[in-house]
């Protein structure tokens, strides 16, 4: 990924520290507000041990994160010992209200 695009993505992700997380899997559709930190172009989400999101991501890594400014489609990899989800983005939609005004593919 070129440096300009990486900095643009990092700036967008750093606009907020909370997002709505959606996953689907054996525990069914799950939706919750989560806090996150940004490390490069990856997000790190803290979860409670035994979270249904962690359970879903064990078999179905696809997820969506939504804020007021963007929607991120990506894949979550779990670290069960720390109850952390590391999110690798696939596509980031920059939003203006409910409408996408720009799409960035990773």
C-alpha positions as a Markdown table, in Angstrom:
| # | Residue | x | y | z |
|---|---|---|---|---|
| 1 | Unk | 0.0 | 0.0 | 0.0 |
| 2 | Unk | 1.4 | 3.4 | -0.9 |
| 3 | Unk | 2.3 | 5.8 | 2.0 |
| 4 | Unk | -0.2 | 8.5 | 1.0 |
| 5 | Unk | -3.1 | 6.0 | 1.0 |
| 6 | Unk | -1.9 | 4.5 | 4.3 |
| 7 | Unk | -1.8 | 7.9 | 6.0 |
| 8 | Unk | -5.3 | 8.7 | 4.6 |
| 9 | Unk | -6.7 | 5.5 | 6.1 |
| 10 | Unk | -4.9 | 6.0 | 9.4 |
| 11 | Unk | -6.4 | 9.5 | 9.7 |
| 12 | Unk | -9.9 | 8.3 | 8.9 |
| 13 | Unk | -9.6 | 5.5 | 11.5 |
| 14 | Unk | -8.2 | 7.8 | 14.2 |
| 15 | Unk | -11.2 | 10.2 | 13.9 |
| 16 | Unk | -13.1 | 8.0 | 16.4 |
| 17 | Unk | -12.3 | 5.6 | 19.2 |
| 18 | Unk | -15.6 | 3.7 | 19.2 |
| 19 | Unk | -17.5 | 1.9 | 16.5 |
| 20 | Unk | -20.5 | -0.4 | 16.1 |
| 21 | Unk | -19.2 | -4.0 | 15.5 |
| 22 | Unk | -21.3 | -6.6 | 13.6 |
| 23 | Unk | -20.4 | -10.2 | 13.3 |
| 24 | Unk | -22.4 | -13.3 | 12.3 |
| 25 | Unk | -21.6 | -16.9 | 12.9 |
| 26 | Unk | -22.6 | -19.8 | 15.3 |
| 27 | Unk | -23.8 | -17.3 | 17.9 |
| 28 | Unk | -26.1 | -15.7 | 15.4 |
| 29 | Unk | -25.9 | -12.0 | 14.3 |
| 30 | Unk | -24.2 | -9.9 | 16.9 |
| 31 | Unk | -24.1 | -6.1 | 17.2 |
| 32 | Unk | -22.4 | -4.0 | 19.9 |
| 33 | Unk | -20.5 | -0.7 | 20.5 |
| 34 | Unk | -16.8 | -1.4 | 21.0 |
| 35 | Unk | -13.8 | 0.8 | 21.7 |
| 36 | Unk | -10.7 | 0.3 | 19.5 |
| 37 | Unk | -7.1 | 1.5 | 19.0 |
| 38 | Unk | -5.4 | 2.0 | 15.7 |
| 39 | Unk | -2.1 | 0.4 | 14.9 |
| 40 | Unk | -1.0 | 1.2 | 11.4 |
| 41 | Unk | -4.1 | 0.3 | 9.3 |
| 42 | Unk | -5.3 | -2.3 | 11.7 |
| 43 | Unk | -7.8 | -1.9 | 14.5 |
| 44 | Unk | -7.5 | -3.7 | 17.9 |
| 45 | Unk | -10.8 | -4.3 | 19.7 |
| 46 | Unk | -11.0 | -5.3 | 23.3 |
| 47 | Unk | -13.7 | -7.8 | 24.1 |
| 48 | Unk | -14.8 | -9.7 | 27.3 |
| 49 | Unk | -13.7 | -13.3 | 27.5 |
| 50 | Unk | -16.6 | -15.5 | 26.2 |
| 51 | Unk | -17.9 | -12.7 | 24.0 |
| 52 | Unk | -20.3 | -13.9 | 21.2 |
| 53 | Unk | -18.2 | -11.8 | 18.8 |
| 54 | Unk | -15.2 | -13.9 | 19.6 |
| 55 | Unk | -17.2 | -17.1 | 19.2 |
| 56 | Unk | -18.5 | -16.0 | 15.8 |
| 57 | Unk | -15.1 | -14.9 | 14.5 |
| 58 | Unk | -13.6 | -18.3 | 15.3 |
| 59 | Unk | -15.5 | -19.8 | 12.3 |
| 60 | Unk | -16.6 | -16.7 | 10.3 |
| 61 | Unk | -13.9 | -13.9 | 10.3 |
| 62 | Unk | -15.9 | -11.4 | 8.2 |
| 63 | Unk | -17.1 | -8.3 | 10.2 |
| 64 | Unk | -18.2 | -4.8 | 9.7 |
| 65 | Unk | -17.4 | -1.7 | 11.8 |
| 66 | Unk | -19.4 | 1.5 | 11.5 |
| 67 | Unk | -18.9 | 5.0 | 12.8 |
| 68 | Unk | -20.4 | 8.3 | 11.8 |
| 69 | Unk | -17.7 | 8.9 | 9.3 |
| 70 | Unk | -16.9 | 5.5 | 7.8 |
| 71 | Unk | -17.9 | 1.9 | 7.4 |
| 72 | Unk | -15.1 | -0.8 | 7.3 |
| 73 | Unk | -15.6 | -4.3 | 5.9 |
| 74 | Unk | -12.8 | -6.5 | 7.1 |
| 75 | Unk | -11.7 | -9.7 | 8.8 |
| 76 | Unk | -11.2 | -10.3 | 12.5 |
| 77 | Unk | -8.6 | -12.5 | 14.0 |
| 78 | Unk | -9.0 | -13.3 | 17.6 |
| 79 | Unk | -6.5 | -13.7 | 20.4 |
| 80 | Unk | -8.5 | -15.6 | 23.0 |
| 81 | Unk | -5.9 | -15.2 | 25.8 |
| 82 | Unk | -6.2 | -11.4 | 25.7 |
| 83 | Unk | -9.8 | -11.3 | 24.4 |
| 84 | Unk | -8.7 | -9.1 | 21.5 |
| 85 | Unk | -9.9 | -8.9 | 17.9 |
| 86 | Unk | -7.3 | -7.6 | 15.4 |
| 87 | Unk | -9.2 | -6.2 | 12.3 |
| 88 | Unk | -7.6 | -6.2 | 8.9 |
| 89 | Unk | -9.6 | -4.0 | 6.5 |
| 90 | Unk | -10.7 | -5.1 | 3.1 |
| 91 | Unk | -12.8 | -2.1 | 2.0 |
| 92 | Unk | -13.4 | 1.3 | 3.7 |
| 93 | Unk | -16.4 | 3.5 | 2.8 |
| 94 | Unk | -16.1 | 7.1 | 3.7 |
| 95 | Unk | -19.6 | 8.4 | 4.6 |
| 96 | Unk | -21.5 | 11.6 | 4.4 |
| 97 | Unk | -24.5 | 10.9 | 6.4 |
| 98 | Unk | -25.7 | 7.5 | 5.3 |
| 99 | Unk | -24.2 | 7.8 | 1.8 |
| 100 | Unk | -20.8 | 6.5 | 0.8 |
| 101 | Unk | -18.8 | 9.3 | -0.9 |
| 102 | Unk | -15.5 | 7.4 | -1.3 |
| 103 | Unk | -14.4 | 3.8 | -1.3 |
| 104 | Unk | -10.9 | 2.7 | -0.5 |
| 105 | Unk | -10.0 | -0.9 | -1.2 |
| 106 | Unk | -7.0 | -2.3 | 0.8 |
